[in-house]
Amino acid sequence: MLIGRDELGHRSETVRRANLSAIVRELHESGPLSRSDLVARTGLTRSAIRGLIGELVAGGLAIEGPAPLDGTPGRPSPVVRTDPHGAVVIALEIAVDSLAAATVGLGGRVIDLVRIDLPRGKSSVDDIAIALAGLASSMRDRLPSEDTIVGVGVAVVGVVRRSDGMVSLAPNLGWRDEPLGQRLAAALDVDVPIILANEADLAALAEHRRGVARGIDDIVIVWGSVGVGGGLVVDGEPLTGSAGYSGEIGHIPVNPDGIPCRCGSIGCLETEVGSTALLRRAGRSPEGGHDAVDEVLAAAEAGEPRALAAFAETGRWLGIGLAGVINILNPELVLLGGRLTASYPFVRASLEAELDRRVLRAARGIVRVVPASLGVDAPLRGAAELAFEPLLSDPAAWLRPRQPMVVLATA
Amino acid sequence: MLIGRDELGHRSETVRRANLSAIVRELHESGPLSRSDLVARTGLTRSAIRGLIGELVAGGLAIEGPAPLDGTPGRPSPVVRTDPHGAVVIALEIAVDSLAAATVGLGGRVIDLVRIDLPRGKSSVDDIAIALAGLASSMRDRLPSEDTIVGVGVAVVGVVRRSDGMVSLAPNLGWRDEPLGQRLAAALDVDVPIILANEADLAALAEHRRGVARGIDDIVIVWGSVGVGGGLVVDGEPLTGSAGYSGEIGHIPVNPDGIPCRCGSIGCLETEVGSTALLRRAGRSPEGGHDAVDEVLAAAEAGEPRALAAFAETGRWLGIGLAGVINILNPELVLLGGRLTASYPFVRASLEAELDRRVLRAARGIVRVVPASLGVDAPLRGAAELAFEPLLSDPAAWLRPRQPMVVLATA
């Protein structure tokens, strides 16, 4: 490998790698682009772009070809796109009552996706790791060629340490301090990076890259399942906090005299807007789970006053909690995701009323609250984005060698 | 000006400017460094560093000279330092009951600082702008040479839009939607950038660059004066939000059934931990201001039970509010700044107890709460850092020409 230096003192190999990264990231996030687009977006010269695209095409990460016809007269200029089979990631998800797996190609296209039910109640970390490894294995078998897998991303309904995938707390799974990352690494039998993160953090990443929050740099997602999670994007980047534990919007204290939370605290936002509170207020069994919540939704759609009142109360507390988040972060967009997306029409009025009352006027004038757009698969899509990060940061390390490498013996 | 391109397609002028920026930022933030230090910190070659330092020395921003003797045998290698008179900023502050001004040299040394009382009650924006311009003018008169002023930074006790210095809300000054930035620009009569921001945001920046939070990348400051503000640093960078309105920790709803806040909401953190609440609980007149708070502090130091109980209650609510902030942001360090610094010993126990109860265990294991270190001048120091930003981002634009510039007439 040639390592030179340019006249300005940079190692040229470092610069080349950074430039390859900029191009692959643009293509992955924005889709097919012409060479002129790439010149404009990266600030590199046309000849540098030509050389770098040549490397990416030869290395199997990009394809250059005619642009789709758009009715404009004249010969269309060719576009560069990612090769969706040149690099593939496996995305896995541990949700409250399901496990899911997907293969996603560079550029974001979902190649394959399965979701299976997970019996409610305690599952051991080993059971889950083995079940996920089974799903991953069937995904790999259905790929045309296995050698293009570049990473594994895992979304977890719990508090996850980014560095090693240790799950500090996952009340829905009955887990505390479980070494999920380590067990998955043993079960999966792959030699690519495995990265774990919280489901709501990954939903935020997915909505920012591929959903309704695309192009918006300061976003908050509230993710409702049985509990309530949250994910943040600040200045265009996921906000992970110092160890990956950020975004726990469900555990903002909103009602100091409220009821005990599964986390050990009292009066957390989750105790007022989780599905248990909704079911209790709607006069249903608090342990009814998603099916019971769907019944309350149907009742609200039919205009049943008690169901409507239950959602209105959810919205009121959601507004109180989000007012604090908005006063702290000054976001442009708040997304209601997961199970909260479907309740949006019924929580909207009371939620907005609390924001009107409690958010400082300057920040209130900016923020909009909208339903999320990627549905229940948003965390899985985000897990795929996370799994692509090592490749996006340094695609040179993944380029297929154009010819057999010659290794020189040294000393 | 020479604009070439390197072999990798970068405009070499762009690269030169970025490299100058990296070096000046290192020297400004870290103090004197040897050439070897700069090679290690910037990744540039020794010869590139030599050339760039030559430019900075000739342009008046840096000085190269012998290192201070440290007792190590052998000839000390020379160090590079910023020239504190090569670039100077004016920092201004509008606090609750005072105005302040300082001149600060590149590298962060405070050259001169004055603070004057501001009568409590309503002052018009024009009055304040004129008073600040007077302070700034006296600062400039005391500088050896005026032509080195490169920026003005202004800390304001209010909610400030970063783009133009519009003050959306400053209850202590009785302001709403006041065009402070515009009025200051008219009054100051300088041809350098004037940047305004919230006092707590700037205190966070100062503590991160020059105080106890140095080297720590995820911090939160709670800033107590009459009201309660906050400032955030995330991943080493100030978190401003989409328009500069972030960090309003004082307006997190903590007590939904609480008392009205000056912002128009109910039960904000400020209503429970501001000086009014403390004085009320300590049995003093709630309008007593800083002097009355000092009396309660003295009483607490003397062991008076009612004063101690009042601070304990402040600590309890502070813990409730901060628990939410910590669960959202997963910071490493929380600083108590402004008037809260002195109360730290008396709020500590109840604050930590609430954090133990309400912060998710994983995040709790990481975060420490400590008193801030830069005292009442932290916002002013932060205003200076803000004012240096344009220069730090592109020092080439501020280099003194080595010889008279020749302007060629075109067309």
Interface residues (C-beta under 8 A of the other chain):
Chain A: R5 D6 E7 L8 G9 H10 R11 S12 T14 V15 R16 N19 G43 L44 T45 S47 A48 I49 V159 R161 S168 L169 D217 D218 G230 L232 V234 D235 E237 L239 T240 G241 S242 A243 G244 Y245 S246 G247 E248 I249 H251 I252 P253 V254 N255 P256 C263 G264 S265 I266 C268 I320 G321 A323 G324 V325 N327 I328 L329 N330 P331 E332 R357 R358 L360 R361 A362 A363 I366
Chain B: R5 D6 E7 L8 G9 H10 R11 S12 T14 V15 R16 N19 G43 L44 T45 S47 A48 I49 V159 R161 S168 L169 D217 D218 G230 L232 V234 D235 E237 L239 T240 G241 S242 A243 G244 Y245 S246 G247 E248 I249 H251 I252 P253 V254 N255 P256 C263 G264 S265 I266 C268 I320 G321 A323 G324 V325 N327 I328 L329 N330 P331 E332 R357 R358 L360 R361 A362 A363 I366
